Amino acid sequence: MFFVYIIQNKMGQYYLGQTNSPEERIIMHNKNLVSSTKNKGPWEFVIFKQCSSRSEAMQLESKLKKMRSNKKAVEYLRSLGQSSPDTSGRVVGITK
C-alpha cells in the first residue's frame, strides 16, 4: 500500500511526495533527513491519498506536481474524498 501526501511547514511552503509509510516519512522530514525539505520544518500533513500500488502513487504524484499550484493539488485530493490527518498531525486509519 502506498500513499501520496502533501505536507506544509509554518512558513506556508508545501512538499508533495509518495511513500509506503507516511508516519515514518514525516519523521524523516522533521529530522532533516530529506534533502528537499531539510532545515525548512517542522512539517505537518495537509492531506494524503492511499493508492493500491507504487505505480499508481507515482502517476498521481506526477499529475499533482504538474498542477500550477500546491493549493490546487490539495483541492484535487479533497475532491477525491481523501483523508486529512487528525489534529495531532498523525495519519488516521493507517495500520502497519
MODELLER restraints for C-alpha pairs under 7 A, 6 or more apart:
rsr = mdl.restraints
at = mdl.atoms
rsr.add(forms.Gaussian(group=physical.xy_distance, feature=features.Distance(at['CA:1:A'], at['CA:20:A']), mean=5.98, stdev=0.5))
rsr.add(forms.Gaussian(group=physical.xy_distance, feature=features.Distance(at['CA:1:A'], at['CA:51:A']), mean=6.28, stdev=0.5))
rsr.add(forms.Gaussian(group=physical.xy_distance, feature=features.Distance(at['CA:1:A'], at['CA:52:A']), mean=5.47, stdev=0.5))
rsr.add(forms.Gaussian(group=physical.xy_distance, feature=features.Distance(at['CA:1:A'], at['CA:53:A']), mean=5.92, stdev=0.5))
rsr.add(forms.Gaussian(group=physical.xy_distance, feature=features.Distance(at['CA:2:A'], at['CA:19:A']), mean=5.62, stdev=0.5))
rsr.add(forms.Gaussian(group=physical.xy_distance, feature=features.Distance(at['CA:2:A'], at['CA:20:A']), mean=4.25, stdev=0.5))
rsr.add(forms.Gaussian(group=physical.xy_distance, feature=features.Distance(at['CA:2:A'], at['CA:50:A']), mean=5.94, stdev=0.5))
rsr.add(forms.Gaussian(group=physical.xy_distance, feature=features.Distance(at['CA:2:A'], at['CA:51:A']), mean=5.19, stdev=0.5))
rsr.add(forms.Gaussian(group=physical.xy_distance, feature=features.Distance(at['CA:2:A'], at['CA:52:A']), mean=6.41, stdev=0.5))
rsr.add(forms.Gaussian(group=physical.xy_distance, feature=features.Distance(at['CA:2:A'], at['CA:53:A']), mean=5.88, stdev=0.5))
rsr.add(forms.Gaussian(group=physical.xy_distance, feature=features.Distance(at['CA:2:A'], at['CA:54:A']), mean=5.70, stdev=0.5))
rsr.add(forms.Gaussian(group=physical.xy_distance, feature=features.Distance(at['CA:2:A'], at['CA:57:A']), mean=6.32, stdev=0.5))
rsr.add(forms.Gaussian(group=physical.xy_distance, feature=features.Distance(at['CA:3:A'], at['CA:18:A']), mean=5.41, stdev=0.5))
rsr.add(forms.Gaussian(group=physical.xy_distance, feature=features.Distance(at['CA:3:A'], at['CA:19:A']), mean=5.41, stdev=0.5))
rsr.add(forms.Gaussian(group=physical.xy_distance, feature=features.Distance(at['CA:3:A'], at['CA:20:A']), mean=5.97, stdev=0.5))
rsr.add(forms.Gaussian(group=physical.xy_distance, feature=features.Distance(at['CA:3:A'], at['CA:48:A']), mean=6.49, stdev=0.5))
rsr.add(forms.Gaussian(group=physical.xy_distance, feature=features.Distance(at['CA:3:A'], at['CA:49:A']), mean=5.40, stdev=0.5))
rsr.add(forms.Gaussian(group=physical.xy_distance, feature=features.Distance(at['CA:3:A'], at['CA:50:A']), mean=4.46, stdev=0.5))
rsr.add(forms.Gaussian(group=physical.xy_distance, feature=features.Distance(at['CA:3:A'], at['CA:51:A']), mean=5.54, stdev=0.5))
rsr.add(forms.Gaussian(group=physical.xy_distance, feature=features.Distance(at['CA:3:A'], at['CA:57:A']), mean=6.22, stdev=0.5))
rsr.add(forms.Gaussian(group=physical.xy_distance, feature=features.Distance(at['CA:4:A'], at['CA:17:A']), mean=5.72, stdev=0.5))
rsr.add(forms.Gaussian(group=physical.xy_distance, feature=features.Distance(at['CA:4:A'], at['CA:18:A']), mean=4.22, stdev=0.5))
rsr.add(forms.Gaussian(group=physical.xy_distance, feature=features.Distance(at['CA:4:A'], at['CA:19:A']), mean=6.63, stdev=0.5))
rsr.add(forms.Gaussian(group=physical.xy_distance, feature=features.Distance(at['CA:4:A'], at['CA:48:A']), mean=5.49, stdev=0.5))
rsr.add(forms.Gaussian(group=physical.xy_distance, feature=features.Distance(at['CA:4:A'], at['CA:49:A']), mean=5.24, stdev=0.5))
rsr.add(forms.Gaussian(group=physical.xy_distance, feature=features.Distance(at['CA:4:A'], at['CA:50:A']), mean=6.62, stdev=0.5))
rsr.add(forms.Gaussian(group=physical.xy_distance, feature=features.Distance(at['CA:4:A'], at['CA:57:A']), mean=5.80, stdev=0.5))
rsr.add(forms.Gaussian(group=physical.xy_distance, feature=features.Distance(at['CA:4:A'], at['CA:61:A']), mean=6.27, stdev=0.5))
rsr.add(forms.Gaussian(group=physical.xy_distance, feature=features.Distance(at['CA:5:A'], at['CA:16:A']), mean=5.74, stdev=0.5))
rsr.add(forms.Gaussian(group=physical.xy_distance, feature=features.Distance(at['CA:5:A'], at['CA:17:A']), mean=5.50, stdev=0.5))
rsr.add(forms.Gaussian(group=physical.xy_distance, feature=features.Distance(at['CA:5:A'], at['CA:18:A']), mean=5.96, stdev=0.5))
rsr.add(forms.Gaussian(group=physical.xy_distance, feature=features.Distance(at['CA:5:A'], at['CA:47:A']), mean=5.91, stdev=0.5))
rsr.add(forms.Gaussian(group=physical.xy_distance, feature=features.Distance(at['CA:5:A'], at['CA:48:A']), mean=4.11, stdev=0.5))
rsr.add(forms.Gaussian(group=physical.xy_distance, feature=features.Distance(at['CA:5:A'], at['CA:49:A']), mean=6.44, stdev=0.5))
rsr.add(forms.Gaussian(group=physical.xy_distance, feature=features.Distance(at['CA:6:A'], at['CA:14:A']), mean=6.73, stdev=0.5))
rsr.add(forms.Gaussian(group=physical.xy_distance, feature=features.Distance(at['CA:6:A'], at['CA:15:A']), mean=5.66, stdev=0.5))
rsr.add(forms.Gaussian(group=physical.xy_distance, feature=features.Distance(at['CA:6:A'], at['CA:16:A']), mean=4.47, stdev=0.5))
rsr.add(forms.Gaussian(group=physical.xy_distance, feature=features.Distance(at['CA:6:A'], at['CA:17:A']), mean=6.59, stdev=0.5))
rsr.add(forms.Gaussian(group=physical.xy_distance, feature=features.Distance(at['CA:6:A'], at['CA:45:A']), mean=6.07, stdev=0.5))
rsr.add(forms.Gaussian(group=physical.xy_distance, feature=features.Distance(at['CA:6:A'], at['CA:46:A']), mean=5.54, stdev=0.5))
rsr.add(forms.Gaussian(group=physical.xy_distance, feature=features.Distance(at['CA:6:A'], at['CA:47:A']), mean=5.53, stdev=0.5))
rsr.add(forms.Gaussian(group=physical.xy_distance, feature=features.Distance(at['CA:6:A'], at['CA:48:A']), mean=6.22, stdev=0.5))
rsr.add(forms.Gaussian(group=physical.xy_distance, feature=features.Distance(at['CA:7:A'], at['CA:14:A']), mean=5.62, stdev=0.5))
rsr.add(forms.Gaussian(group=physical.xy_distance, feature=features.Distance(at['CA:7:A'], at['CA:15:A']), mean=5.31, stdev=0.5))
rsr.add(forms.Gaussian(group=physical.xy_distance, feature=features.Distance(at['CA:7:A'], at['CA:16:A']), mean=6.51, stdev=0.5))
rsr.add(forms.Gaussian(group=physical.xy_distance, feature=features.Distance(at['CA:7:A'], at['CA:43:A']), mean=6.04, stdev=0.5))
rsr.add(forms.Gaussian(group=physical.xy_distance, feature=features.Distance(at['CA:7:A'], at['CA:44:A']), mean=5.27, stdev=0.5))
rsr.add(forms.Gaussian(group=physical.xy_distance, feature=features.Distance(at['CA:7:A'], at['CA:45:A']), mean=4.30, stdev=0.5))
rsr.add(forms.Gaussian(group=physical.xy_distance, feature=features.Distance(at['CA:7:A'], at['CA:46:A']), mean=5.15, stdev=0.5))
rsr.add(forms.Gaussian(group=physical.xy_distance, feature=features.Distance(at['CA:8:A'], at['CA:14:A']), mean=4.42, stdev=0.5))
rsr.add(forms.Gaussian(group=physical.xy_distance, feature=features.Distance(at['CA:8:A'], at['CA:15:A']), mean=6.35, stdev=0.5))
rsr.add(forms.Gaussian(group=physical.xy_distance, feature=features.Distance(at['CA:8:A'], at['CA:43:A']), mean=5.41, stdev=0.5))
rsr.add(forms.Gaussian(group=physical.xy_distance, feature=features.Distance(at['CA:8:A'], at['CA:44:A']), mean=5.53, stdev=0.5))
rsr.add(forms.Gaussian(group=physical.xy_distance, feature=features.Distance(at['CA:8:A'], at['CA:45:A']), mean=6.48, stdev=0.5))
rsr.add(forms.Gaussian(group=physical.xy_distance, feature=features.Distance(at['CA:8:A'], at['CA:46:A']), mean=6.45, stdev=0.5))
rsr.add(forms.Gaussian(group=physical.xy_distance, feature=features.Distance(at['CA:9:A'], at['CA:41:A']), mean=5.52, stdev=0.5))
rsr.add(forms.Gaussian(group=physical.xy_distance, feature=features.Distance(at['CA:9:A'], at['CA:42:A']), mean=5.69, stdev=0.5))
rsr.add(forms.Gaussian(group=physical.xy_distance, feature=features.Distance(at['CA:9:A'], at['CA:43:A']), mean=4.56, stdev=0.5))
rsr.add(forms.Gaussian(group=physical.xy_distance, feature=features.Distance(at['CA:9:A'], at['CA:44:A']), mean=6.40, stdev=0.5))
rsr.add(forms.Gaussian(group=physical.xy_distance, feature=features.Distance(at['CA:14:A'], at['CA:70:A']), mean=6.65, stdev=0.5))
rsr.add(forms.Gaussian(group=physical.xy_distance, feature=features.Distance(at['CA:17:A'], at['CA:61:A']), mean=6.41, stdev=0.5))
rsr.add(forms.Gaussian(group=physical.xy_distance, feature=features.Distance(at['CA:18:A'], at['CA:57:A']), mean=6.31, stdev=0.5))
rsr.add(forms.Gaussian(group=physical.xy_distance, feature=features.Distance(at['CA:18:A'], at['CA:58:A']), mean=6.88, stdev=0.5))
rsr.add(forms.Gaussian(group=physical.xy_distance, feature=features.Distance(at['CA:18:A'], at['CA:61:A']), mean=6.73, stdev=0.5))
rsr.add(forms.Gaussian(group=physical.xy_distance, feature=features.Distance(at['CA:23:A'], at['CA:91:A']), mean=6.62, stdev=0.5))
rsr.add(forms.Gaussian(group=physical.xy_distance, feature=features.Distance(at['CA:28:A'], at['CA:34:A']), mean=6.40, stdev=0.5))
rsr.add(forms.Gaussian(group=physical.xy_distance, feature=features.Distance(at['CA:29:A'], at['CA:37:A']), mean=6.25, stdev=0.5))
rsr.add(forms.Gaussian(group=physical.xy_distance, feature=features.Distance(at['CA:29:A'], at['CA:43:A']), mean=6.91, stdev=0.5))
rsr.add(forms.Gaussian(group=physical.xy_distance, feature=features.Distance(at['CA:30:A'], at['CA:41:A']), mean=5.92, stdev=0.5))
rsr.add(forms.Gaussian(group=physical.xy_distance, feature=features.Distance(at['CA:30:A'], at['CA:42:A']), mean=5.46, stdev=0.5))
rsr.add(forms.Gaussian(group=physical.xy_distance, feature=features.Distance(at['CA:30:A'], at['CA:43:A']), mean=6.12, stdev=0.5))
rsr.add(forms.Gaussian(group=physical.xy_distance, feature=features.Distance(at['CA:32:A'], at['CA:38:A']), mean=4.42, stdev=0.5))
rsr.add(forms.Gaussian(group=physical.xy_distance, feature=features.Distance(at['CA:32:A'], at['CA:39:A']), mean=6.08, stdev=0.5))
rsr.add(forms.Gaussian(group=physical.xy_distance, feature=features.Distance(at['CA:44:A'], at['CA:89:A']), mean=5.81, stdev=0.5))
rsr.add(forms.Gaussian(group=physical.xy_distance, feature=features.Distance(at['CA:45:A'], at['CA:85:A']), mean=6.30, stdev=0.5))
rsr.add(forms.Gaussian(group=physical.xy_distance, feature=features.Distance(at['CA:45:A'], at['CA:89:A']), mean=5.99, stdev=0.5))
rsr.add(forms.Gaussian(group=physical.xy_distance, feature=features.Distance(at['CA:46:A'], at['CA:84:A']), mean=6.17, stdev=0.5))
rsr.add(forms.Gaussian(group=physical.xy_distance, feature=features.Distance(at['CA:46:A'], at['CA:85:A']), mean=6.95, stdev=0.5))
rsr.add(forms.Gaussian(group=physical.xy_distance, feature=features.Distance(at['CA:47:A'], at['CA:74:A']), mean=6.90, stdev=0.5))
rsr.add(forms.Gaussian(group=physical.xy_distance, feature=features.Distance(at['CA:47:A'], at['CA:83:A']), mean=6.06, stdev=0.5))
rsr.add(forms.Gaussian(group=physical.xy_distance, feature=features.Distance(at['CA:47:A'], at['CA:84:A']), mean=4.45, stdev=0.5))
rsr.add(forms.Gaussian(group=physical.xy_distance, feature=features.Distance(at['CA:47:A'], at['CA:85:A']), mean=6.57, stdev=0.5))
rsr.add(forms.Gaussian(group=physical.xy_distance, feature=features.Distance(at['CA:48:A'], at['CA:82:A']), mean=6.49, stdev=0.5))
rsr.add(forms.Gaussian(group=physical.xy_distance, feature=features.Distance(at['CA:48:A'], at['CA:83:A']), mean=6.04, stdev=0.5))
rsr.add(forms.Gaussian(group=physical.xy_distance, feature=features.Distance(at['CA:48:A'], at['CA:84:A']), mean=6.40, stdev=0.5))
rsr.add(forms.Gaussian(group=physical.xy_distance, feature=features.Distance(at['CA:49:A'], at['CA:82:A']), mean=5.58, stdev=0.5))
rsr.add(forms.Gaussian(group=physical.xy_distance, feature=features.Distance(at['CA:49:A'], at['CA:83:A']), mean=6.78, stdev=0.5))
rsr.add(forms.Gaussian(group=physical.xy_distance, feature=features.Distance(at['CA:51:A'], at['CA:57:A']), mean=5.58, stdev=0.5))
rsr.add(forms.Gaussian(group=physical.xy_distance, feature=features.Distance(at['CA:64:A'], at['CA:73:A']), mean=5.38, stdev=0.5))
rsr.add(forms.Gaussian(group=physical.xy_distance, feature=features.Distance(at['CA:67:A'], at['CA:73:A']), mean=6.49, stdev=0.5))
rsr.add(forms.Gaussian(group=physical.xy_distance, feature=features.Distance(at['CA:85:A'], at['CA:91:A']), mean=4.71, stdev=0.5))
rsr.add(forms.Gaussian(group=physical.xy_distance, feature=features.Distance(at['CA:85:A'], at['CA:92:A']), mean=5.66, stdev=0.5))
rsr.add(forms.Gaussian(group=physical.xy_distance, feature=features.Distance(at['CA:86:A'], at['CA:92:A']), mean=6.21, stdev=0.5))
